[in-house]
């Protein structure tokens, strides 16, 4: 996946907002990359551009060699807000994509059963989303994105609304799923620990206009578990990232809080 | 060991009617309160009438009204009036739904259709259907089609706007997520917008049916020779207050039944909705 000179500006309330400035980024196959930055740095905007939900003002995104023009099933997305279809059961939600592809009911059922197993939701197949907790909803959302067998998985602060305990379990679950399925993952977060714990590379973004400030190669061995977080090497990466983010957050705050999140 | 932070979270004083905003109550209490408020109205009514505080011509006693209702049903073919009125309501309402729901869905889904249709709807909506009565009588006459037209006119425009709002209220994130799952723009209506909007549309229907009932009575007050509204206006001429009240109460009962029908079918059809 290649992000090539992406630039994004838009009008908001009569003011021109310069959201992204010449973003160049190459994500290797099966790589796990975290986009880390303070709120308002345009990281979600970048993810939505890659997802094809919004168009860049200049530049382009290539996924598997083809230019992104619109959203498509090759790029699965998971959002922070719970976006399950409330009228579908867990199983039906997961089968939504395969059904759009025209896969037969029995094959669909095999696919959903497999992912229900992977995300640990056995026994909840026929529940409606309103009966699920936030963590369970996001597990369904991840399963739903994966069931479509995308080449890239884009996650926009997927665990942002979860409590700390659930969040760290979900991070481990996502790593497990990633190691089993070996998808390319781009993960947006403002949580430094989360980024370092999960990613091969952490792309730190600057405050508006969003630029790539620094790319941190996380050399921690796989498979990682929660104990990694207290190791010296982890803390060293964290120190570097925290310093970078802090600098940007201070910049954003001095720019005034009026601009809001992109 | 004692917990240092003791927050009183309730259990002790759960008895009695403690008013906590939005706190749920038991089904039994809910029903009891509903019955109690009807009983209260009946009690005030009884107090005002049986004691002779009010002239019976002004407000008759509950027993007098009950007797009038029985009399109407047994000897004056009131059941036929009820059937005629119910038929008119459903004919007008059904026509409005048949055209209004699909149109409202399109308005709420496609901006060009919204741009074409919505301003006209919003304009006509403010023209009171009752003011069109004389015109409808000139145009259509005083037969059934005129009655149905009044009800249609009174409910259609509102319905279109309400259904449009319900459809456009389906969260945009669900539309976006369906695109990322491979849904094409032409299928989003069927796969996301419609299933997401149905419960709200059923609520719209429930509200609009109430309006259809209002308009049927309006239509029957002028140029009708049957129906519940006709009975009411006839009773006014004869100063039979008890019949008027019997008529109004029977409309209320039918409305209540329809309302609960809608509520029940909503939860039966959409178990997933809140």
Interface residues (C-beta under 8 A of the other chain):
Chain A: X51 X52 X53 X70 X71 X72 X73 X75 X76 X77 X79 X81 X83 X85 X86 X87 X88 X96 X97 X100 X101 X128 X129 X130 X144 X145 X148
Chain B: X171 X173 X174 X176 X177 X178 X179 X180 X181 X182 X183 X187 X191 X192 X195 X196 X198 X270 X271 X272 X273 X274
